Amino acid sequence: MKFIEALKLRSKLLFLFILVIIGLVLVSIMGTINMNAMKKNIDSLYFGSLVPVTELNDILQIYNGDLPNIIYKAKSDDISSSQVSSQINNSIEIIEKKWKSYQGHFKRDEELQYVEYVLLEISSINEYFSKIAILSEKGIALKKISNDILEKKVSHIHTTIKKLIKYEVDIAKYERKKFLYSYNAIVKEVAFILLFIIVGILVISFYVFKSIQNDQTKLEITTKKLKRSNKKLENASYTDSLTSLHNRRYFNFIYDKELKRAKRDNKYITFMMLDIDFFKQYNDTYGHIEGDNALKNVAKVLKNSLKRPSDYVFRLGGEEFGVILSDTDEKNSSLIAQNICEHIRAQEISHKTSKVSEFLTISVGVACCIADESLDEEYLLTRADEMLYKSKESGRDKFLLTTDISKAKTKEVA
């Protein structure tokens, strides 16, 4: 019987390996197609789009055409003074926007010096045209503007920008050449790797088929071990079944880890202890089912308010919750605590037996400090618990924060 089962398993494995080989062949074909498509995209990028060159050409077009044409029209009284000023200022604004966009692209160290020079030249000629716009606004005739000076300035900026365009085009050609070299090398490397994998699979499959009977027994033993391991993992669950928050067991693990990290990096660590106000009265009034729903609503607000990967929310037991914040100073910790109180209140969960509000509220105690080696891990929790107690004593539905995690006088923020 075992021989027949082993034979069936061999057949399945053989079929699996054939599928793997077919898959690798298909992957190699698709890879070749995609790499060719990538090559075309690179060509399109360097010789179709060339965004920096396009931006420089747009600037050049304005200097060569738009701005001189405005001056020539102004000199022949074809446009009004207000139009001259407006069109010149608009053209300069477009130039500055295009130049800013061009500067935002990656620049090599050897290019930066000439880019700075071009910027100075652009600023200089823009200042020249701006002065003409000012003269036009004052109603001063522009007929006396020298055509020679205008053409000389336009010619100079044209030559300056053309050099920059040539540099960008040369760089594009160089990058494409480098890409083609890398592309050809990758194609050969991928082909060799695929061939090596296929041969390796065939060799491995031979030895797998040869030792399949022993592997069958080992597989059964491993399956039993996995079942026992899964059982242990289930028993060691870190999730609170009612609220889906982390439970007290996970809090003990995370708190130790986060405190050590904060001490190592000498950064802020914050612990909040939260408690639902008059929750016993709430349960007595509305019943335990509604009490469980209230706990779920509070948990939902906490999860929605604390979404950073470094923020941890726990149900510590009963109506008591805990929050650990990493690298969060007292100002932001206060803001988070206040937001939590407000969001809980905004749920408008009716609590007619509460002595502080017609709706369900919480009290929060917050301990926040920069961690160092002298920080006692238990004392941080104790200080948060003290702040929670004082928050309840001073009226509830609020938070109190301390930043002095020591035996000295406490600084409290409400």
C-alpha positions as CSV (number, residue, x, y, z in Angstrom):
1,M,0.0,0.0,0.0
2,K,2.8,2.4,0.9
3,F,4.5,1.6,-2.4
4,I,1.3,2.6,-4.3
5,E,1.1,5.8,-2.3
6,A,4.7,6.5,-3.0
7,L,4.2,5.8,-6.7
8,K,1.3,8.3,-6.8
9,L,3.4,10.9,-5.1
10,R,6.2,10.3,-7.6
11,S,3.8,10.9,-10.4
12,K,2.5,14.1,-8.9
13,L,6.1,15.3,-8.3
14,L,7.0,14.5,-11.9
15,F,4.0,16.4,-13.1
16,L,4.9,19.3,-10.8
17,F,8.5,19.4,-12.1
18,I,7.3,19.4,-15.7
19,L,5.0,22.3,-14.9
20,V,7.9,24.1,-13.3
21,I,10.1,23.6,-16.4
22,I,7.3,24.8,-18.7
23,G,6.8,27.8,-16.4
24,L,10.4,28.7,-16.5
25,V,10.4,28.5,-20.3
26,L,7.3,30.7,-20.4
27,V,8.9,33.1,-17.9
28,S,12.1,33.3,-20.1
29,I,9.9,34.1,-23.2
30,M,7.9,36.7,-21.3
31,G,11.1,38.1,-19.8
32,T,12.6,38.5,-23.2
33,I,9.5,40.3,-24.5
34,N,9.3,42.6,-21.5
35,M,13.0,43.4,-21.7
36,N,12.6,44.4,-25.3
37,A,9.7,46.5,-24.3
38,M,11.8,48.1,-21.6
39,K,14.5,48.9,-24.1
40,K,11.9,50.6,-26.3
41,N,10.7,52.6,-23.3
42,I,14.2,53.7,-22.5
43,D,14.7,54.8,-26.1
44,S,11.4,56.7,-25.9
45,L,12.6,58.3,-22.7
46,Y,15.9,59.5,-24.0
47,F,15.0,60.4,-27.6
48,G,11.3,60.9,-27.5
49,S,10.6,62.8,-24.3
50,L,13.9,64.3,-23.1
51,V,11.9,66.4,-20.6
52,P,14.8,68.6,-19.6
53,V,15.6,69.4,-23.2
54,T,12.0,70.2,-23.9
55,E,11.9,72.6,-21.1
56,L,15.0,74.4,-22.2
57,N,13.7,74.6,-25.8
58,D,10.5,76.1,-24.4
59,I,12.6,78.8,-22.6
60,L,14.6,79.3,-25.8
61,Q,11.4,79.8,-27.8
62,I,10.2,82.6,-25.5
63,Y,13.5,84.4,-25.7
64,N,13.9,84.0,-29.4
65,G,10.3,84.7,-30.4
66,D,7.8,85.9,-27.8
67,L,9.7,88.5,-25.9
68,P,11.4,90.2,-29.0
69,N,8.1,90.2,-30.8
70,I,6.5,92.1,-27.8
71,I,9.2,94.7,-28.0
72,Y,8.9,95.1,-31.8
73,K,5.1,95.4,-31.6
74,A,5.5,98.0,-28.8
75,K,7.9,100.1,-30.8
76,S,5.5,100.1,-33.8
77,D,2.5,100.9,-31.4
78,D,0.7,97.7,-32.4
79,I,-0.1,96.9,-28.7
80,S,-0.8,99.2,-25.7
81,S,1.5,99.9,-22.8
82,S,-0.5,97.7,-20.4
83,Q,-0.4,94.8,-22.8
84,V,3.4,95.2,-23.2
85,S,3.8,95.0,-19.4
86,S,1.4,92.1,-18.9
87,Q,2.8,90.0,-21.8
88,I,6.5,90.6,-20.7
89,N,5.7,89.7,-17.1
90,N,3.7,86.6,-18.2
91,S,6.6,85.4,-20.4
92,I,9.1,85.9,-17.6
93,E,6.9,84.0,-15.2
94,I,6.7,81.1,-17.7
95,I,10.5,81.1,-18.1
96,E,11.1,81.0,-14.3
97,K,8.6,78.2,-13.9
98,K,10.2,76.2,-16.7
99,W,13.6,76.8,-15.3
100,K,12.6,75.8,-11.8
101,S,11.1,72.6,-13.3
102,Y,14.4,72.0,-15.2
103,Q,16.5,72.5,-12.1
104,G,14.3,69.9,-10.3
105,H,15.7,67.1,-12.5
106,F,18.8,65.2,-11.5
107,K,22.0,67.1,-12.1
108,R,25.6,65.8,-12.1
109,D,28.3,67.6,-10.2
110,E,30.1,68.6,-13.4
111,E,26.9,70.1,-14.7
112,L,26.0,72.2,-11.7
113,Q,28.6,75.0,-12.3
114,Y,27.3,75.7,-15.8
115,V,23.7,75.5,-14.7
116,E,24.4,78.2,-12.1
117,Y,26.0,80.3,-14.8
118,V,23.0,79.9,-17.1
119,L,20.8,80.9,-14.1
120,L,22.7,84.1,-13.7
121,E,22.4,84.9,-17.4
122,I,18.6,84.2,-17.3
123,S,18.2,86.4,-14.3
124,S,20.2,89.2,-16.1
125,I,18.1,89.1,-19.3
126,N,14.9,88.7,-17.3
127,E,15.9,91.9,-15.4
128,Y,16.4,93.6,-18.7
129,F,12.9,92.8,-19.9
130,S,11.4,93.6,-16.5
131,K,12.9,97.1,-16.7
132,I,11.2,97.5,-20.2
133,A,7.9,96.4,-18.6
134,I,8.3,99.0,-15.9
135,L,9.0,101.7,-18.5
136,S,5.9,100.6,-20.4
137,E,3.8,100.8,-17.2
138,K,5.0,104.4,-16.6
139,G,3.9,105.3,-20.1
140,I,7.4,105.9,-21.5
141,A,7.7,105.2,-25.2
142,L,9.8,102.2,-26.1
143,K,10.8,103.4,-29.6
144,K,14.3,104.4,-28.3
145,I,15.1,100.8,-27.2
146,S,18.2,99.7,-29.1
147,N,17.5,96.8,-31.5
148,D,21.2,96.0,-31.5
149,I,21.3,95.6,-27.7
150,L,18.1,93.6,-27.8
151,E,19.4,91.3,-30.4
152,K,22.8,91.0,-28.8
153,K,21.2,89.9,-25.4
154,V,18.8,87.5,-27.2
155,S,21.7,86.0,-29.2
156,H,23.8,85.6,-26.0
157,I,21.1,83.8,-24.1
158,H,20.4,81.7,-27.1
159,T,24.0,80.6,-27.3
160,T,24.2,80.0,-23.6
161,I,21.1,77.8,-23.4
162,K,22.0,75.9,-26.7
163,K,25.2,74.8,-25.0
164,L,23.2,73.4,-22.1
165,I,20.8,71.7,-24.5
166,K,23.7,70.1,-26.3
167,Y,25.1,68.8,-23.0
168,E,21.7,67.2,-22.1
169,V,21.4,65.5,-25.5
170,D,25.0,64.2,-25.2
171,I,24.3,62.9,-21.7
172,A,21.1,61.1,-23.0
173,K,23.1,59.4,-25.8
174,Y,25.7,58.3,-23.3
175,E,23.1,56.9,-20.9
176,R,21.5,55.0,-23.7
177,K,24.8,53.5,-24.8
178,K,25.5,52.5,-21.2
179,F,22.0,51.0,-20.9
180,L,22.4,49.0,-24.1
181,Y,25.6,47.5,-22.8
182,S,23.9,46.6,-19.5
183,Y,20.9,45.3,-21.3
184,N,22.9,42.9,-23.4
185,A,24.8,41.7,-20.4
186,I,21.6,41.1,-18.5
187,V,20.0,39.1,-21.3
188,K,23.0,36.7,-21.4
189,E,23.0,36.4,-17.6
190,V,19.3,35.7,-17.5
191,A,19.6,33.0,-20.2
192,F,22.4,31.3,-18.4
193,I,20.6,31.4,-15.0
194,L,17.4,29.9,-16.6
195,L,19.4,27.1,-18.2
196,F,21.2,26.4,-15.0
197,I,17.9,26.3,-13.1
198,I,16.3,23.9,-15.5
199,V,19.3,21.5,-15.4
200,G,19.4,21.8,-11.6
201,I,15.7,21.0,-11.3
202,L,16.2,17.9,-13.5
203,V,19.1,16.7,-11.3
204,I,17.3,17.4,-8.1
205,S,14.2,15.6,-9.3
206,F,16.2,12.5,-9.9
207,Y,17.4,12.4,-6.3
208,V,13.9,13.3,-5.0
209,F,12.4,10.3,-6.9
210,K,15.1,8.0,-5.6
211,S,14.5,8.9,-1.9
212,I,10.7,9.5,-2.0
213,Q,9.8,6.6,0.3
214,N,12.0,7.9,3.2
215,D,10.7,11.4,2.5
216,Q,7.2,10.1,2.8
217,T,7.9,9.0,6.4
218,K,9.7,12.2,7.2
219,L,6.8,14.2,5.9
220,E,4.4,12.4,8.2
221,I,6.6,13.1,11.2
222,T,7.0,16.7,10.1
223,T,3.3,17.1,9.8
224,K,2.7,15.9,13.3
225,K,5.4,18.4,14.6
226,L,3.7,21.2,12.7
227,K,0.3,20.4,14.2
228,R,1.9,20.5,17.7
229,S,3.6,23.8,16.8
230,N,0.4,25.3,15.5
231,K,-1.4,24.3,18.7
232,K,1.3,26.1,20.7
233,L,1.0,29.2,18.5
234,E,-2.8,29.2,19.0
235,N,-2.3,29.0,22.8
236,A,0.2,31.9,22.7
237,S,-2.1,34.2,20.8
238,Y,-1.3,37.9,21.3
239,T,-4.8,39.2,20.3
240,D,-7.7,40.2,22.5
241,S,-10.7,38.2,21.3
242,L,-13.3,40.9,22.0
243,T,-11.6,44.0,20.7
244,S,-9.0,42.5,18.3
245,L,-6.4,44.8,20.0
246,H,-3.1,43.4,21.3
247,N,-3.5,41.8,24.7
248,R,-1.6,42.1,28.0
249,R,0.8,39.3,26.9
250,Y,1.8,41.2,23.8
251,F,2.1,44.5,25.8
252,N,4.7,42.9,28.0
253,F,6.8,41.9,25.0
254,I,6.4,45.2,23.1
255,Y,6.9,47.5,26.0
256,D,10.3,45.9,26.9
257,K,11.4,46.1,23.2
258,E,10.3,49.7,22.6
259,L,11.8,50.9,25.9
260,K,15.1,49.3,25.1
261,R,15.1,50.9,21.6
262,A,14.2,54.3,23.0
263,K,17.0,54.0,25.5
264,R,19.5,52.9,22.8
265,D,18.5,55.9,20.5
266,N,17.9,58.3,23.4
267,K,14.5,59.2,22.0
268,Y,11.1,60.0,23.4
269,I,8.8,57.2,24.7
270,T,5.2,57.8,25.8
271,F,2.9,55.4,27.7
272,M,-0.8,56.2,28.0
273,M,-3.2,54.4,30.4
274,L,-6.9,54.9,29.5
275,D,-9.9,53.9,31.4
276,I,-13.6,54.2,30.6
277,D,-15.4,56.6,33.0
278,F,-18.0,54.9,35.3
279,F,-17.9,51.7,33.2
280,K,-19.3,49.6,36.1
281,Q,-22.4,51.8,36.2
282,Y,-22.6,51.5,32.4
283,N,-22.7,47.7,32.6
284,D,-25.2,47.8,35.4
285,T,-27.4,50.1,33.4
286,Y,-27.2,48.7,29.9
287,G,-26.0,45.2,30.4
288,H,-22.8,43.4,29.6
289,I,-23.6,43.0,25.9
290,E,-23.8,46.7,25.5
291,G,-20.7,47.0,27.7
292,D,-18.8,44.8,25.2
293,N,-20.1,46.9,22.3
294,A,-18.8,50.0,24.2
295,L,-15.4,48.4,24.6
296,K,-15.3,47.6,20.8
297,N,-16.2,51.2,19.9
298,V,-13.4,52.5,22.2
299,A,-11.0,50.0,20.6
300,K,-12.0,51.1,17.1
301,V,-11.5,54.8,17.9
302,L,-8.0,54.0,19.3
303,K,-7.1,52.0,16.2
304,N,-8.3,54.8,13.9
305,S,-6.4,57.5,15.9
306,L,-3.1,55.6,16.1
307,K,-2.1,54.4,12.7
308,R,1.7,54.8,12.6
309,P,3.7,51.5,12.6
310,S,5.4,52.6,15.8
311,D,2.0,53.2,17.7
312,Y,0.8,50.3,19.7
313,V,-2.7,49.9,21.3
314,F,-3.5,47.3,23.9
315,R,-6.5,46.1,26.0
316,L,-4.8,45.6,29.3
317,G,-7.9,44.2,31.0
318,G,-11.5,45.0,31.7
319,E,-12.2,48.6,30.6
320,E,-8.5,49.5,30.8
321,F,-6.4,50.2,27.6
322,G,-2.8,51.1,27.1
323,V,-1.0,53.0,24.3
324,I,2.8,53.0,23.5
325,L,4.1,55.9,21.3
326,S,7.7,56.0,20.1
327,D,9.6,59.1,19.2
328,T,6.6,61.4,20.2
329,D,7.3,64.4,22.3
330,E,5.1,65.8,25.1
331,K,3.3,68.3,22.7
332,N,2.3,65.7,20.2
333,S,1.5,63.2,23.0
334,S,-0.9,65.8,24.5
335,L,-2.5,66.4,21.2
336,I,-3.0,62.6,20.6
337,A,-4.5,62.2,24.1
338,Q,-6.8,65.1,23.6
339,N,-7.9,63.8,20.2
340,I,-8.7,60.4,21.6
341,C,-10.9,62.0,24.4
342,E,-12.7,64.1,21.8
343,H,-13.2,61.2,19.4
344,I,-14.6,59.0,22.1
345,R,-17.0,61.8,23.2
346,A,-18.0,62.3,19.5
347,Q,-19.2,58.7,19.3
348,E,-22.2,59.9,21.4
349,I,-22.6,56.6,23.2
350,S,-25.4,57.2,25.7
351,H,-24.3,56.9,29.4
352,K,-27.1,58.4,31.5
353,T,-25.6,57.2,34.8
354,S,-22.3,59.0,34.1
355,K,-21.6,61.9,36.5
356,V,-19.5,63.9,33.9
357,S,-21.4,63.6,30.6
358,E,-24.5,62.3,29.0
359,F,-22.2,60.3,26.7
360,L,-19.5,57.7,27.3
361,T,-16.1,59.3,28.1
362,I,-12.6,58.2,29.1
363,S,-9.9,59.4,31.4
364,V,-6.3,59.2,30.3
365,G,-3.0,59.3,32.2
366,V,0.1,60.1,30.1
367,A,3.8,59.6,30.9
368,C,6.3,61.0,28.4
369,C,10.0,61.4,28.6
370,I,13.3,61.0,26.7
371,A,14.5,57.6,27.6
372,D,18.0,57.1,29.0
373,E,19.7,54.3,30.9
374,S,18.5,55.6,34.3
375,L,14.9,55.3,33.3
376,D,13.1,52.7,35.4
377,E,10.7,50.6,33.2
378,E,8.2,50.1,36.0
379,Y,8.2,53.7,37.1
380,L,7.1,54.9,33.6
381,L,4.0,52.7,34.0
382,T,3.5,53.9,37.6
383,R,3.6,57.5,36.5
384,A,1.0,57.0,33.8
385,D,-1.2,55.2,36.4
386,E,-0.8,58.1,38.8
387,M,-1.8,60.6,36.0
388,L,-4.9,58.4,35.3
389,Y,-5.8,58.4,38.9
390,K,-5.4,62.2,39.1
391,S,-7.4,62.7,35.9
392,K,-10.3,60.8,37.5
393,E,-9.9,62.7,40.8
394,S,-10.0,66.0,39.0
395,G,-13.3,65.4,37.2
396,R,-12.7,62.7,34.5
397,D,-13.3,63.1,30.8
398,K,-9.8,64.5,30.4
399,F,-6.1,63.6,30.3
400,L,-3.2,64.5,32.5
401,L,0.4,64.3,31.3
402,T,3.7,64.3,33.1
403,T,7.2,64.7,31.6
404,D,9.1,64.2,34.8
405,I,9.5,60.4,35.2
406,S,11.4,60.6,38.5
407,K,10.8,61.0,42.2
408,A,11.1,64.8,41.8
409,K,8.1,67.2,41.5
410,T,5.9,66.3,38.6
411,K,5.1,68.6,35.7
412,E,1.5,68.0,34.7
413,V,-0.4,69.1,31.6
414,A,-4.1,69.0,31.3
